[in-house]
Amino acid sequence: MDNQDILERIKALVEEEHVLREGPAQPAAAGTGAPDILRLQQVEQQLDQCWDLLRQRRAKRDYGENPDEAEVRPVSEVEGYQS
């Protein structure tokens, strides 16, 4: 996966995130809406992983290393970063 592939994946995830966030304006009936909330969380996590991978690849390239050696880090690691 190269930088362009990662950027395309990010674009697709952002589009899905917007669709999920623009969902029904009214509260969902009991028992519904949970899949959308769970999917939104998954999309947010995948976006964080993609951005992290892209940053890793760019850093490796900037320091003369092989960007293809960058790997997707687990959600638990990526979500633990401080801004």
N, CA, C and O atoms as a Maestro MAE file, in Angstrom:
{
 s_m_m2io_version
 :::
 2.0.0
}

f_m_ct {
 s_m_title
 :::
 protein
 m_atom[332] {
  # First column is atom index #
  i_m_mmod_type
  r_m_x_coord
  r_m_y_coord
  r_m_z_coord
  i_m_residue_number
  s_m_chain_name
  s_m_pdb_residue_name
  s_m_pdb_atom_name
  i_m_atomic_number
  :::
  1 25 0.859 -1.169 0.000 1 A "MET " " N  " 7
  2 3 0.000 0.000 0.000 1 A "MET " " CA " 6
  3 2 0.904 1.230 0.000 1 A "MET " " C  " 6
  4 15 1.745 1.391 0.885 1 A "MET " " O  " 8
  5 25 0.727 2.096 -0.998 2 A "ASP " " N  " 7
  6 3 1.538 3.301 -1.052 2 A "ASP " " CA " 6
  7 2 0.740 4.498 -0.520 2 A "ASP " " C  " 6
  8 15 -0.425 4.363 -0.145 2 A "ASP " " O  " 8
  9 25 1.383 5.662 -0.496 3 A "ASN " " N  " 7
  10 3 0.730 6.851 0.065 3 A "ASN " " CA " 6
  11 2 -0.584 7.171 -0.637 3 A "ASN " " C  " 6
  12 15 -1.560 7.543 0.013 3 A "ASN " " O  " 8
  13 25 -0.615 7.028 -1.961 4 A "GLN " " N  " 7
  14 3 -1.843 7.330 -2.702 4 A "GLN " " CA " 6
  15 2 -2.973 6.387 -2.291 4 A "GLN " " C  " 6
  16 15 -4.117 6.816 -2.139 4 A "GLN " " O  " 8
  17 25 -2.659 5.116 -2.112 5 A "ASP " " N  " 7
  18 3 -3.672 4.142 -1.668 5 A "ASP " " CA " 6
  19 2 -4.215 4.523 -0.286 5 A "ASP " " C  " 6
  20 15 -5.416 4.439 -0.030 5 A "ASP " " O  " 8
  21 25 -3.306 4.941 0.594 6 A "ILE " " N  " 7
  22 3 -3.722 5.326 1.948 6 A "ILE " " CA " 6
  23 2 -4.607 6.564 1.890 6 A "ILE " " C  " 6
  24 15 -5.625 6.636 2.578 6 A "ILE " " O  " 8
  25 25 -4.220 7.539 1.067 7 A "LEU " " N  " 7
  26 3 -5.026 8.761 0.937 7 A "LEU " " CA " 6
  27 2 -6.411 8.462 0.361 7 A "LEU " " C  " 6
  28 15 -7.400 9.066 0.777 7 A "LEU " " O  " 8
  29 25 -6.484 7.539 -0.586 8 A "GLU " " N  " 7
  30 3 -7.785 7.150 -1.144 8 A "GLU " " CA " 6
  31 2 -8.637 6.456 -0.083 8 A "GLU " " C  " 6
  32 15 -9.848 6.669 -0.018 8 A "GLU " " O  " 8
  33 25 -8.011 5.634 0.737 9 A "ARG " " N  " 7
  34 3 -8.731 4.961 1.829 9 A "ARG " " CA " 6
  35 2 -9.244 5.994 2.835 9 A "ARG " " C  " 6
  36 15 -10.374 5.898 3.314 9 A "ARG " " O  " 8
  37 25 -8.407 6.976 3.147 10 A "ILE " " N  " 7
  38 3 -8.811 8.050 4.058 10 A "ILE " " CA " 6
  39 2 -10.014 8.796 3.487 10 A "ILE " " C  " 6
  40 15 -10.973 9.079 4.205 10 A "ILE " " O  " 8
  41 25 -9.962 9.112 2.204 11 A "LYS " " N  " 7
  42 3 -11.073 9.830 1.562 11 A "LYS " " CA " 6
  43 2 -12.376 9.027 1.663 11 A "LYS " " C  " 6
  44 15 -13.429 9.581 1.976 11 A "LYS " " O  " 8
  45 25 -12.297 7.735 1.400 12 A "ALA " " N  " 7
  46 3 -13.485 6.882 1.474 12 A "ALA " " CA " 6
  47 2 -14.029 6.822 2.905 12 A "ALA " " C  " 6
  48 15 -15.240 6.872 3.118 12 A "ALA " " O  " 8
  49 25 -13.132 6.715 3.872 13 A "LEU " " N  " 7
  50 3 -13.567 6.665 5.267 13 A "LEU " " CA " 6
  51 2 -14.182 7.989 5.710 13 A "LEU " " C  " 6
  52 15 -15.165 7.994 6.450 13 A "LEU " " O  " 8
  53 25 -13.623 9.102 5.272 14 A "VAL " " N  " 7
  54 3 -14.174 10.414 5.623 14 A "VAL " " CA " 6
  55 2 -15.573 10.567 5.028 14 A "VAL " " C  " 6
  56 15 -16.477 11.086 5.682 14 A "VAL " " O  " 8
  57 25 -15.743 10.118 3.794 15 A "GLU " " N  " 7
  58 3 -17.075 10.180 3.176 15 A "GLU " " CA " 6
  59 2 -18.077 9.337 3.958 15 A "GLU " " C  " 6
  60 15 -19.206 9.768 4.194 15 A "GLU " " O  " 8
  61 25 -17.667 8.140 4.357 16 A "GLU " " N  " 7
  62 3 -18.556 7.282 5.152 16 A "GLU " " CA " 6
  63 2 -18.850 7.925 6.499 16 A "GLU " " C  " 6
  64 15 -19.983 7.874 6.978 16 A "GLU " " O  " 8
  65 25 -17.843 8.527 7.111 17 A "GLU " " N  " 7
  66 3 -18.033 9.196 8.396 17 A "GLU " " CA " 6
  67 2 -19.076 10.306 8.270 17 A "GLU " " C  " 6
  68 15 -19.942 10.448 9.134 17 A "GLU " " O  " 8
  69 25 -18.995 11.087 7.201 18 A "HIS " " N  " 7
  70 3 -19.969 12.170 6.998 18 A "HIS " " CA " 6
  71 2 -21.380 11.619 6.848 18 A "HIS " " C  " 6
  72 15 -22.329 12.174 7.401 18 A "HIS " " O  " 8
  73 25 -21.518 10.532 6.105 19 A "VAL " " N  " 7
  74 3 -22.839 9.913 5.924 19 A "VAL " " CA " 6
  75 2 -23.373 9.438 7.274 19 A "VAL " " C  " 6
  76 15 -24.546 9.645 7.584 19 A "VAL " " O  " 8
  77 25 -22.534 8.815 8.062 20 A "LEU " " N  " 7
  78 3 -22.971 8.310 9.366 20 A "LEU " " CA " 6
  79 2 -23.339 9.453 10.306 20 A "LEU " " C  " 6
  80 15 -24.315 9.357 11.050 20 A "LEU " " O  " 8
  81 25 -22.566 10.527 10.274 21 A "ARG " " N  " 7
  82 3 -22.853 11.669 11.151 21 A "ARG " " CA " 6
  83 2 -24.099 12.435 10.708 21 A "ARG " " C  " 6
  84 15 -24.777 13.045 11.535 21 A "ARG " " O  " 8
  85 25 -24.400 12.406 9.425 22 A "GLU " " N  " 7
  86 3 -25.575 13.105 8.910 22 A "GLU " " CA " 6
  87 2 -26.817 12.229 8.954 22 A "GLU " " C  " 6
  88 15 -27.848 12.587 8.385 22 A "GLU " " O  " 8
  89 25 -26.729 11.098 9.616 23 A "GLY " " N  " 7
  90 3 -27.846 10.159 9.712 23 A "GLY " " CA " 6
  91 2 -29.130 10.831 10.130 23 A "GLY " " C  " 6
  92 15 -29.216 12.058 10.107 23 A "GLY " " O  " 8
  93 25 -30.119 10.069 10.506 24 A "PRO " " N  " 7
  94 3 -31.424 10.625 10.861 24 A "PRO " " CA " 6
  95 2 -31.302 11.715 11.928 24 A "PRO " " C  " 6
  96 15 -30.592 11.556 12.920 24 A "PRO " " O  " 8
  97 25 -32.000 12.808 11.703 25 A "ALA " " N  " 7
  98 3 -31.962 13.932 12.641 25 A "ALA " " CA " 6
  99 2 -32.726 13.619 13.915 25 A "ALA " " C  " 6
  100 15 -32.467 14.215 14.961 25 A "ALA " " O  " 8
  101 25 -33.664 12.688 13.833 26 A "GLN " " N  " 7
  102 3 -34.466 12.343 15.000 26 A "GLN " " CA " 6
  103 2 -33.818 11.172 15.724 26 A "GLN " " C  " 6
  104 15 -33.177 10.331 15.094 26 A "GLN " " O  " 8
  105 25 -33.979 11.111 17.040 27 A "PRO " " N  " 7
  106 3 -33.417 9.983 17.788 27 A "PRO " " CA " 6
  107 2 -33.964 8.664 17.264 27 A "PRO " " C  " 6
  108 15 -35.138 8.562 16.910 27 A "PRO " " O  " 8
  109 25 -33.122 7.680 17.220 28 A "ALA " " N  " 7
  110 3 -33.529 6.360 16.741 28 A "ALA " " CA " 6
  111 2 -34.411 5.683 17.781 28 A "ALA " " C  " 6
  112 15 -34.301 5.945 18.978 28 A "ALA " " O  " 8
  113 25 -35.274 4.820 17.303 29 A "ALA " " N  " 7
  114 3 -36.126 4.051 18.210 29 A "ALA " " CA " 6
  115 2 -35.244 3.110 19.025 29 A "ALA " " C  " 6
  116 15 -34.118 2.800 18.634 29 A "ALA " " O  " 8
  117 25 -35.757 2.673 20.130 30 A "ALA " " N  " 7
  118 3 -34.998 1.774 21.011 30 A "ALA " " CA " 6
  119 2 -34.511 0.567 20.224 30 A "ALA " " C  " 6
  120 15 -35.272 -0.065 19.490 30 A "ALA " " O  " 8
  121 25 -33.244 0.262 20.389 31 A "GLY " " N  " 7
  122 3 -32.679 -0.898 19.722 31 A "GLY " " CA " 6
  123 2 -32.154 -0.628 18.327 31 A "GLY " " C  " 6
  124 15 -31.509 -1.493 17.735 31 A "GLY " " O  " 8
  125 25 -32.420 0.569 17.780 32 A "THR " " N  " 7
  126 3 -31.892 0.882 16.452 32 A "THR " " CA " 6
  127 2 -30.866 1.982 16.582 32 A "THR " " C  " 6
  128 15 -30.812 2.683 17.592 32 A "THR " " O  " 8
  129 25 -30.071 2.125 15.578 33 A "GLY " " N  " 7
  130 3 -29.047 3.158 15.608 33 A "GLY " " CA " 6
  131 2 -27.731 2.679 16.184 33 A "GLY " " C  " 6
  132 15 -26.688 3.271 15.908 33 A "GLY " " O  " 8
  133 25 -27.753 1.621 16.979 34 A "ALA " " N  " 7
  134 3 -26.523 1.115 17.584 34 A "ALA " " CA " 6
  135 2 -25.515 0.674 16.530 34 A "ALA " " C  " 6
  136 15 -24.326 0.958 16.678 34 A "ALA " " O  " 8
  137 25 -25.946 -0.012 15.470 35 A "PRO " " N  " 7
  138 3 -24.958 -0.388 14.455 35 A "PRO " " CA " 6
  139 2 -24.264 0.831 13.842 35 A "PRO " " C  " 6
  140 15 -23.070 0.781 13.550 35 A "PRO " " O  " 8
  141 25 -25.007 1.922 13.647 36 A "ASP " " N  " 7
  142 3 -24.406 3.130 13.092 36 A "ASP " " CA " 6
  143 2 -23.390 3.729 14.046 36 A "ASP " " C  " 6
  144 15 -22.335 4.196 13.616 36 A "ASP " " O  " 8
  145 25 -23.692 3.720 15.327 37 A "ILE " " N  " 7
  146 3 -22.761 4.253 16.320 37 A "ILE " " CA " 6
  147 2 -21.504 3.398 16.359 37 A "ILE " " C  " 6
  148 15 -20.389 3.917 16.404 37 A "ILE " " O  " 8
  149 25 -21.692 2.088 16.342 38 A "LEU " " N  " 7
  150 3 -20.537 1.186 16.340 38 A "LEU " " CA " 6
  151 2 -19.710 1.354 15.071 38 A "LEU " " C  " 6
  152 15 -18.480 1.366 15.119 38 A "LEU " " O  " 8
  153 25 -20.394 1.485 13.935 39 A "ARG " " N  " 7
  154 3 -19.678 1.663 12.666 39 A "ARG " " CA " 6
  155 2 -18.920 2.984 12.674 39 A "ARG " " C  " 6
  156 15 -17.794 3.051 12.183 39 A "ARG " " O  " 8
  157 25 -19.521 4.035 13.225 40 A "LEU " " N  " 7
  158 3 -18.851 5.331 13.301 40 A "LEU " " CA " 6
  159 2 -17.571 5.207 14.129 40 A "LEU " " C  " 6
  160 15 -16.536 5.759 13.758 40 A "LEU " " O  " 8
  161 25 -17.638 4.498 15.229 41 A "GLN " " N  " 7
  162 3 -16.440 4.282 16.056 41 A "GLN " " CA " 6
  163 2 -15.367 3.528 15.273 41 A "GLN " " C  " 6
  164 15 -14.184 3.858 15.357 41 A "GLN " " O  " 8
  165 25 -15.781 2.520 14.513 42 A "GLN " " N  " 7
  166 3 -14.832 1.756 13.706 42 A "GLN " " CA " 6
  167 2 -14.185 2.640 12.639 42 A "GLN " " C  " 6
  168 15 -12.978 2.569 12.410 42 A "GLN " " O  " 8
  169 25 -14.991 3.461 11.999 43 A "VAL " " N  " 7
  170 3 -14.482 4.354 10.960 43 A "VAL " " CA " 6
  171 2 -13.475 5.330 11.561 43 A "VAL " " C  " 6
  172 15 -12.412 5.564 10.986 43 A "VAL " " O  " 8
  173 25 -13.810 5.897 12.719 44 A "GLU " " N  " 7
  174 3 -12.893 6.830 13.378 44 A "GLU " " CA " 6
  175 2 -11.566 6.147 13.722 44 A "GLU " " C  " 6
  176 15 -10.499 6.737 13.559 44 A "GLU " " O  " 8
  177 25 -11.639 4.920 14.192 45 A "GLN " " N  " 7
  178 3 -10.425 4.173 14.542 45 A "GLN " " CA " 6
  179 2 -9.601 3.870 13.296 45 A "GLN " " C  " 6
  180 15 -8.376 3.996 13.309 45 A "GLN " " O  " 8
  181 25 -10.274 3.472 12.226 46 A "GLN " " N  " 7
  182 3 -9.563 3.177 10.992 46 A "GLN " " CA " 6
  183 2 -8.924 4.435 10.413 46 A "GLN " " C  " 6
  184 15 -7.826 4.379 9.859 46 A "GLN " " O  " 8
  185 25 -9.606 5.562 10.541 47 A "LEU " " N  " 7
  186 3 -9.017 6.825 10.089 47 A "LEU " " CA " 6
  187 2 -7.748 7.141 10.875 47 A "LEU " " C  " 6
  188 15 -6.736 7.535 10.295 47 A "LEU " " O  " 8
  189 25 -7.802 6.970 12.178 48 A "ASP " " N  " 7
  190 3 -6.614 7.211 13.005 48 A "ASP " " CA " 6
  191 2 -5.464 6.296 12.581 48 A "ASP " " C  " 6
  192 15 -4.313 6.729 12.522 48 A "ASP " " O  " 8
  193 25 -5.774 5.047 12.291 49 A "GLN " " N  " 7
  194 3 -4.735 4.113 11.860 49 A "GLN " " CA " 6
  195 2 -4.148 4.518 10.502 49 A "GLN " " C  " 6
  196 15 -2.938 4.435 10.291 49 A "GLN " " O  " 8
  197 25 -5.007 4.953 9.597 50 A "CYS " " N  " 7
  198 3 -4.530 5.369 8.276 50 A "CYS " " CA " 6
  199 2 -3.630 6.601 8.378 50 A "CYS " " C  " 6
  200 15 -2.565 6.651 7.762 50 A "CYS " " O  " 8
  201 25 -4.063 7.589 9.155 51 A "TRP " " N  " 7
  202 3 -3.238 8.792 9.325 51 A "TRP " " CA " 6
  203 2 -1.908 8.436 9.975 51 A "TRP " " C  " 6
  204 15 -0.870 8.974 9.592 51 A "TRP " " O  " 8
  205 25 -1.928 7.543 10.946 52 A "ASP " " N  " 7
  206 3 -0.698 7.127 11.607 52 A "ASP " " CA " 6
  207 2 0.234 6.430 10.614 52 A "ASP " " C  " 6
  208 15 1.437 6.692 10.598 52 A "ASP " " O  " 8
  209 25 -0.318 5.552 9.795 53 A "LEU " " N  " 7
  210 3 0.483 4.847 8.803 53 A "LEU " " CA " 6
  211 2 1.095 5.830 7.805 53 A "LEU " " C  " 6
  212 15 2.263 5.704 7.440 53 A "LEU " " O  " 8
  213 25 0.310 6.796 7.373 54 A "LEU " " N  " 7
  214 3 0.816 7.800 6.443 54 A "LEU " " CA " 6
  215 2 1.953 8.600 7.078 54 A "LEU " " C  " 6
  216 15 2.966 8.857 6.428 54 A "LEU " " O  " 8
  217 25 1.792 8.993 8.338 55 A "ARG " " N  " 7
  218 3 2.864 9.717 9.043 55 A "ARG " " CA " 6
  219 2 4.118 8.861 9.178 55 A "ARG " " C  " 6
  220 15 5.234 9.353 9.009 55 A "ARG " " O  " 8
  221 25 3.929 7.579 9.483 56 A "GLN " " N  " 7
  222 3 5.078 6.671 9.586 56 A "GLN " " CA " 6
  223 2 5.828 6.593 8.258 56 A "GLN " " C  " 6
  224 15 7.055 6.683 8.219 56 A "GLN " " O  " 8
  225 25 5.074 6.425 7.175 57 A "ARG " " N  " 7
  226 3 5.691 6.305 5.850 57 A "ARG " " CA " 6
  227 2 6.471 7.565 5.497 57 A "ARG " " C  " 6
  228 15 7.583 7.491 4.974 57 A "ARG " " O  " 8
  229 25 5.881 8.722 5.785 58 A "ARG " " N  " 7
  230 3 6.550 9.993 5.461 58 A "ARG " " CA " 6
  231 2 7.800 10.173 6.310 58 A "ARG " " C  " 6
  232 15 8.821 10.650 5.814 58 A "ARG " " O  " 8
  233 25 7.734 9.802 7.573 59 A "ALA " " N  " 7
  234 3 8.895 9.924 8.452 59 A "ALA " " CA " 6
  235 2 10.014 8.997 7.983 59 A "ALA " " C  " 6
  236 15 11.177 9.399 7.951 59 A "ALA " " O  " 8
  237 25 9.676 7.776 7.623 60 A "LYS " " N  " 7
  238 3 10.694 6.843 7.140 60 A "LYS " " CA " 6
  239 2 11.354 7.386 5.876 60 A "LYS " " C  " 6
  240 15 12.576 7.336 5.738 60 A "LYS " " O  " 8
  241 25 10.552 7.900 4.964 61 A "ARG " " N  " 7
  242 3 11.102 8.460 3.730 61 A "ARG " " CA " 6
  243 2 12.017 9.648 4.039 61 A "ARG " " C  " 6
  244 15 13.102 9.762 3.470 61 A "ARG " " O  " 8
  245 25 11.577 10.533 4.942 62 A "ASP " " N  " 7
  246 3 12.358 11.715 5.299 62 A "ASP " " CA " 6
  247 2 13.698 11.360 5.933 62 A "ASP " " C  " 6
  248 15 14.659 12.120 5.818 62 A "ASP " " O  " 8
  249 25 13.770 10.218 6.598 63 A "TYR " " N  " 7
  250 3 15.002 9.809 7.269 63 A "TYR " " CA " 6
  251 2 15.766 8.735 6.499 63 A "TYR " " C  " 6
  252 15 16.622 8.046 7.053 63 A "TYR " " O  " 8
  253 25 15.438 8.604 5.203 64 A "GLY " " N  " 7
  254 3 16.192 7.700 4.344 64 A "GLY " " CA " 6
  255 2 15.888 6.234 4.535 64 A "GLY " " C  " 6
  256 15 16.644 5.377 4.077 64 A "GLY " " O  " 8
  257 25 14.794 5.935 5.203 65 A "GLU " " N  " 7
  258 3 14.401 4.537 5.403 65 A "GLU " " CA " 6
  259 2 13.348 4.146 4.368 65 A "GLU " " C  " 6
  260 15 12.824 4.997 3.649 65 A "GLU " " O  " 8
  261 25 13.051 2.869 4.303 66 A "ASN " " N  " 7
  262 3 12.075 2.351 3.354 66 A "ASN " " CA " 6
  263 2 10.660 2.549 3.904 66 A "ASN " " C  " 6
  264 15 10.304 1.940 4.913 66 A "ASN " " O  " 8
  265 25 9.846 3.395 3.252 67 A "PRO " " N  " 7
  266 3 8.482 3.621 3.752 67 A "PRO " " CA " 6
  267 2 7.602 2.372 3.723 67 A "PRO " " C  " 6
  268 15 6.609 2.287 4.445 67 A "PRO " " O  " 8
  269 25 7.972 1.411 2.888 68 A "ASP " " N  " 7
  270 3 7.184 0.175 2.810 68 A "ASP " " CA " 6
  271 2 7.340 -0.693 4.057 68 A "ASP " " C  " 6
  272 15 6.613 -1.672 4.226 68 A "ASP " " O  " 8
  273 25 8.275 -0.343 4.922 69 A "GLU " " N  " 7
  274 3 8.444 -1.079 6.171 69 A "GLU " " CA " 6
  275 2 7.501 -0.587 7.270 69 A "GLU " " C  " 6
  276 15 7.413 -1.202 8.333 69 A "GLU " " O  " 8
  277 25 6.798 0.515 7.019 70 A "ALA " " N  " 7
  278 3 5.820 1.015 7.994 70 A "ALA " " CA " 6
  279 2 4.668 0.018 8.079 70 A "ALA " " C  " 6
  280 15 4.272 -0.584 7.081 70 A "ALA " " O  " 8
  281 25 4.144 -0.143 9.285 71 A "GLU " " N  " 7
  282 3 3.057 -1.101 9.494 71 A "GLU " " CA " 6
  283 2 1.903 -0.439 10.227 71 A "GLU " " C  " 6
  284 15 2.084 0.500 11.003 71 A "GLU " " O  " 8
  285 25 0.713 -0.956 9.957 72 A "VAL " " N  " 7
  286 3 -0.472 -0.473 10.665 72 A "VAL " " CA " 6
  287 2 -0.331 -0.869 12.127 72 A "VAL " " C  " 6
  288 15 -0.092 -2.031 12.454 72 A "VAL " " O  " 8
  289 25 -0.484 0.118 12.994 73 A "ARG " " N  " 7
  290 3 -0.381 -0.157 14.433 73 A "ARG " " CA " 6
  291 2 -1.762 -0.491 14.988 73 A "ARG " " C  " 6
  292 15 -2.773 -0.067 14.428 73 A "ARG " " O  " 8
  293 25 -1.812 -1.242 16.079 74 A "PRO " " N  " 7
  294 3 -3.107 -1.607 16.671 74 A "PRO " " CA " 6
  295 2 -3.872 -0.361 17.141 74 A "PRO " " C  " 6
  296 15 -3.279 0.655 17.506 74 A "PRO " " O  " 8
  297 25 -5.179 -0.469 17.120 75 A "VAL " " N  " 7
  298 3 -6.042 0.632 17.557 75 A "VAL " " CA " 6
  299 2 -5.674 1.073 18.961 75 A "VAL " " C  " 6
  300 15 -5.643 2.269 19.252 75 A "VAL " " O  " 8
  301 25 -5.396 0.114 19.832 76 A "SER " " N  " 7
  302 3 -5.076 0.458 21.222 76 A "SER " " CA " 6
  303 2 -3.853 1.364 21.308 76 A "SER " " C  " 6
  304 15 -3.772 2.214 22.196 76 A "SER " " O  " 8
  305 25 -2.921 1.194 20.412 77 A "GLU " " N  " 7
  306 3 -1.720 2.031 20.405 77 A "GLU " " CA " 6
  307 2 -2.007 3.399 19.775 77 A "GLU " " C  " 6
  308 15 -1.634 4.434 20.327 77 A "GLU " " O  " 8
  309 25 -2.655 3.392 18.649 78 A "VAL " " N  " 7
  310 3 -2.941 4.639 17.934 78 A "VAL " " CA " 6
  311 2 -3.898 5.522 18.725 78 A "VAL " " C  " 6
  312 15 -3.726 6.740 18.757 78 A "VAL " " O  " 8
  313 25 -4.885 4.937 19.353 79 A "GLU " " N  " 7
  314 3 -5.867 5.713 20.111 79 A "GLU " " CA " 6
  315 2 -5.276 6.281 21.381 79 A "GLU " " C  " 6
  316 15 -5.861 7.187 21.974 79 A "GLU " " O  " 8
  317 25 -4.128 5.773 21.818 80 A "GLY " " N  " 7
  318 3 -3.516 6.236 23.045 80 A "GLY " " CA " 6
  319 2 -2.606 7.448 22.870 80 A "GLY " " C  " 6
  320 15 -2.065 7.969 23.845 80 A "GLY " " O  " 8
  321 25 -2.438 7.897 21.623 81 A "TYR " " N  " 7
  322 3 -1.561 9.048 21.366 81 A "TYR " " CA " 6
  323 2 -2.167 10.321 21.907 81 A "TYR " " C  " 6
  324 15 -3.386 10.490 21.911 81 A "TYR " " O  " 8
  325 25 -1.314 11.213 22.361 82 A "GLN " " N  " 7
  326 3 -1.753 12.537 22.811 82 A "GLN " " CA " 6
  327 2 -1.554 13.522 21.664 82 A "GLN " " C  " 6
  328 15 -0.578 13.429 20.920 82 A "GLN " " O  " 8
  329 25 -2.468 14.450 21.527 83 A "SER " " N  " 7
  330 3 -2.352 15.458 20.470 83 A "SER " " CA " 6
  331 2 -1.362 16.510 20.848 83 A "SER " " C  " 6
  332 15 -1.130 17.444 20.080 83 A "SER " " O  " 8
  :::
 }
 m_bond[331] {
  # First column is bond index #
  i_m_from
  i_m_to
  i_m_order
  :::
  1 1 2 1
  2 2 3 1
  3 3 4 2
  4 3 5 1
  5 5 6 1
  6 6 7 1
  7 7 8 2
  8 7 9 1
  9 9 10 1
  10 10 11 1
  11 11 12 2
  12 11 13 1
  13 13 14 1
  14 14 15 1
  15 15 16 2
  16 15 17 1
  17 17 18 1
  18 18 19 1
  19 19 20 2
  20 19 21 1
  21 21 22 1
  22 22 23 1
  23 23 24 2
  24 23 25 1
  25 25 26 1
  26 26 27 1
  27 27 28 2
  28 27 29 1
  29 29 30 1
  30 30 31 1
  31 31 32 2
  32 31 33 1
  33 33 34 1
  34 34 35 1
  35 35 36 2
  36 35 37 1
  37 37 38 1
  38 38 39 1
  39 39 40 2
  40 39 41 1
  41 41 42 1
  42 42 43 1
  43 43 44 2
  44 43 45 1
  45 45 46 1
  46 46 47 1
  47 47 48 2
  48 47 49 1
  49 49 50 1
  50 50 51 1
  51 51 52 2
  52 51 53 1
  53 53 54 1
  54 54 55 1
  55 55 56 2
  56 55 57 1
  57 57 58 1
  58 58 59 1
  59 59 60 2
  60 59 61 1
  61 61 62 1
  62 62 63 1
  63 63 64 2
  64 63 65 1
  65 65 66 1
  66 66 67 1
  67 67 68 2
  68 67 69 1
  69 69 70 1
  70 70 71 1
  71 71 72 2
  72 71 73 1
  73 73 74 1
  74 74 75 1
  75 75 76 2
  76 75 77 1
  77 77 78 1
  78 78 79 1
  79 79 80 2
  80 79 81 1
  81 81 82 1
  82 82 83 1
  83 83 84 2
  84 83 85 1
  85 85 86 1
  86 86 87 1
  87 87 88 2
  88 87 89 1
  89 89 90 1
  90 90 91 1
  91 91 92 2
  92 91 93 1
  93 93 94 1
  94 94 95 1
  95 95 96 2
  96 95 97 1
  97 97 98 1
  98 98 99 1
  99 99 100 2
  100 99 101 1
  101 101 102 1
  102 102 103 1
  103 103 104 2
  104 103 105 1
  105 105 106 1
  106 106 107 1
  107 107 108 2
  108 107 109 1
  109 109 110 1
  110 110 111 1
  111 111 112 2
  112 111 113 1
  113 113 114 1
  114 114 115 1
  115 115 116 2
  116 115 117 1
  117 117 118 1
  118 118 119 1
  119 119 120 2
  120 119 121 1
  121 121 122 1
  122 122 123 1
  123 123 124 2
  124 123 125 1
  125 125 126 1
  126 126 127 1
  127 127 128 2
  128 127 129 1
  129 129 130 1
  130 130 131 1
  131 131 132 2
  132 131 133 1
  133 133 134 1
  134 134 135 1
  135 135 136 2
  136 135 137 1
  137 137 138 1
  138 138 139 1
  139 139 140 2
  140 139 141 1
  141 141 142 1
  142 142 143 1
  143 143 144 2
  144 143 145 1
  145 145 146 1
  146 146 147 1
  147 147 148 2
  148 147 149 1
  149 149 150 1
  150 150 151 1
  151 151 152 2
  152 151 153 1
  153 153 154 1
  154 154 155 1
  155 155 156 2
  156 155 157 1
  157 157 158 1
  158 158 159 1
  159 159 160 2
  160 159 161 1
  161 161 162 1
  162 162 163 1
  163 163 164 2
  164 163 165 1
  165 165 166 1
  166 166 167 1
  167 167 168 2
  168 167 169 1
  169 169 170 1
  170 170 171 1
  171 171 172 2
  172 171 173 1
  173 173 174 1
  174 174 175 1
  175 175 176 2
  176 175 177 1
  177 177 178 1
  178 178 179 1
  179 179 180 2
  180 179 181 1
  181 181 182 1
  182 182 183 1
  183 183 184 2
  184 183 185 1
  185 185 186 1
  186 186 187 1
  187 187 188 2
  188 187 189 1
  189 189 190 1
  190 190 191 1
  191 191 192 2
  192 191 193 1
  193 193 194 1
  194 194 195 1
  195 195 196 2
  196 195 197 1
  197 197 198 1
  198 198 199 1
  199 199 200 2
  200 199 201 1
  201 201 202 1
  202 202 203 1
  203 203 204 2
  204 203 205 1
  205 205 206 1
  206 206 207 1
  207 207 208 2
  208 207 209 1
  209 209 210 1
  210 210 211 1
  211 211 212 2
  212 211 213 1
  213 213 214 1
  214 214 215 1
  215 215 216 2
  216 215 217 1
  217 217 218 1
  218 218 219 1
  219 219 220 2
  220 219 221 1
  221 221 222 1
  222 222 223 1
  223 223 224 2
  224 223 225 1
  225 225 226 1
  226 226 227 1
  227 227 228 2
  228 227 229 1
  229 229 230 1
  230 230 231 1
  231 231 232 2
  232 231 233 1
  233 233 234 1
  234 234 235 1
  235 235 236 2
  236 235 237 1
  237 237 238 1
  238 238 239 1
  239 239 240 2
  240 239 241 1
  241 241 242 1
  242 242 243 1
  243 243 244 2
  244 243 245 1
  245 245 246 1
  246 246 247 1
  247 247 248 2
  248 247 249 1
  249 249 250 1
  250 250 251 1
  251 251 252 2
  252 251 253 1
  253 253 254 1
  254 254 255 1
  255 255 256 2
  256 255 257 1
  257 257 258 1
  258 258 259 1
  259 259 260 2
  260 259 261 1
  261 261 262 1
  262 262 263 1
  263 263 264 2
  264 263 265 1
  265 265 266 1
  266 266 267 1
  267 267 268 2
  268 267 269 1
  269 269 270 1
  270 270 271 1
  271 271 272 2
  272 271 273 1
  273 273 274 1
  274 274 275 1
  275 275 276 2
  276 275 277 1
  277 277 278 1
  278 278 279 1
  279 279 280 2
  280 279 281 1
  281 281 282 1
  282 282 283 1
  283 283 284 2
  284 283 285 1
  285 285 286 1
  286 286 287 1
  287 287 288 2
  288 287 289 1
  289 289 290 1
  290 290 291 1
  291 291 292 2
  292 291 293 1
  293 293 294 1
  294 294 295 1
  295 295 296 2
  296 295 297 1
  297 297 298 1
  298 298 299 1
  299 299 300 2
  300 299 301 1
  301 301 302 1
  302 302 303 1
  303 303 304 2
  304 303 305 1
  305 305 306 1
  306 306 307 1
  307 307 308 2
  308 307 309 1
  309 309 310 1
  310 310 311 1
  311 311 312 2
  312 311 313 1
  313 313 314 1
  314 314 315 1
  315 315 316 2
  316 315 317 1
  317 317 318 1
  318 318 319 1
  319 319 320 2
  320 319 321 1
  321 321 322 1
  322 322 323 1
  323 323 324 2
  324 323 325 1
  325 325 326 1
  326 326 327 1
  327 327 328 2
  328 327 329 1
  329 329 330 1
  330 330 331 1
  331 331 332 2
  :::
 }
}
